Amino acid sequence: PDYTACPNPFIADVINRYGKPYDPSKPYSREPFAADVSEGKNDPIYNAHSYHTKVPHKAIMRYILHYTEPGDVVFDGFCGTGMTGVAAQMCGDKAVVESLGYRVDRDGTISQQETDENGKAIWKPFSKLGSRRAVLNDLSPAATFIAYNYNTPVDVQAFEREAKRILKEVETECGWMYETLHTDGKTKGKINYTVWSDVFVCPECTHDVIFFDAAMNKKEGTVKDEFPCPHCRAHLTKRKLDRAWVTKFDKAINQTIKQAKQVPVLINYSVNGKRAEKSPDKNDLSQIDKVESGDIPYWFPTDRLMDGGETRRNDPIGITHVHHFYTKRNLLLLSALLAKSTKSLQSNLCRFLFQQWAIGLSLLNRYSPTHYSQNNRNLSGTLYIGSHISEVSPSYAFQEKLKRLTKSFGYSRPAPSCITQQDASLLALPNQCSDYVFIDPPFGSNLNYSELNFLWESWLRVWTNNKPEAIENQVQGKGINEYRQLMTACFQEAYRVLKPGRWMTVEFSNTKAS
């Protein structure tokens, strides 16, 4: 298989089939790539899946074209979403290569514009058109699953048909949960999103204070620093307030739990092709209660969040398990989608599409009144849950995402990448097998990938083994020295698999000089 969610036992076979043994008699010489590289992030492929860090594939293409020849093996030990694999394959796409400002001749010679000693612009050959073979590795199952779907041949039309079939089936089953009555009391509308707000307790009169009603400046879409209690008019700030709490029995974990109270405060919906807004009425609240009291007939993850800084940041408000990150109706929706995706003939692609929504349909999706779209408004690099949540509906979230993903899949994949999931310091690759290495490693304590990927990976039912994770993390007992040791071991492996005299590019950024 091209992909295994564990150390791939077939890597050596792939290298032997497609790679070229190191031959010291064959000359190789490249000057270091010394040029500014600037690529935008509006490409359909880049935007198809949200991930914590990504390097635009067109930026990586410039390095691969400079350092390699068609058919060469390119290795990325921290592949993330697999953009190095996409870049390696697109080195064989004439139109994409030319979009980088290069010229491609009929024989496949690639030239770049330079200035000669007389100041005249000339075209200088430097590479050849043709895909390269990528070997991609990451420690995270979430990352390698994304990379696999980006780097495997796709029947786009079949995927689109199957995805639409599943969405229609789920819409038929769950659509009633996202219906609301128009303000005329007769016409049914489709909910786009429901805004939920934290509830606090006034320290003066002990009445509940709905934060959205008391603190939100509706005209400007901003939250006031100071506001009056709607009951006693006492001057309040968020820091002065105590939370209101709800206690309920959680059937999924067979425990009584206590959570910070949130209530629905605003419904944005569409009726007759037009958008409208209203406060939730009795029918809306009754519908939510009906969902809350019912059972979910499909599997969903109920795992306790792992030890960590991000994963345990919501413990004080009672969000301790994966399913707590979702309203009951969005949890039902997601579990239905996953069940139907898993049974599909296009199961991996449909689960890949599903994975897009695992964060966007969660409590991490903050309400941003100044933004037109309420999709994917989570705070990047954190599991922070805001005081105002935007609970988006399937019709609002799905259609645009499906279009974006379908558009991103429309590129040729002539040389599928081989993907493995393992510790980058203990690679199952032969010695001196790679013609070039491009890596974008973790940046110290900037991001805790295993923690941030825990929600995704819980739905996939495979988790990161974070013992060898090369980061700084207090909970894992890793400081700057441990990070240095882990990264050194990874660089040693990169050196071992790289052919002598060949190049490695390291993309790295950190605000701390250390």
Protein Blocks (a to p, Z undefined) as FASTA:
>chain_A
ZZdcbdcfklmmmmmmmmccddfklccddddddddddddfkbfklmmpccfbdcdfklmm
mmmmmmmcehiacddfblmnommmmmmmmmmmmklmmmnopacdfkopacdddddfkopa
cdddfbdcdddddddddfblklmmmmmmmmgccdfklmmmmmmmmmmmmmmmmmmmmgcc
dfkomaccddfbdcdddddddfklopacdfklmmmcfknopacfbdcdfklopacdfklp
ccdddddddfklopacdddddddfbdcddeehiacdddddfklmmmmmmmmmmccfbdcd
fbdcdedfklmmmmmnopabfklmpcfklmmmmmmmmmmmmmpmklmmmmmmmmmmmmmm
mmklccdfkbmblghiacehiacdcfbdcdddfklmmmmmmmmmmmmmmpccfbccdddd
ddfklccbdehkbfbdcddddehjlpafklmmmmmmmmnopacdfklpccddfklopafk
lmmmmmmmmmmmmmmmpcghiacddddddfbfZZ
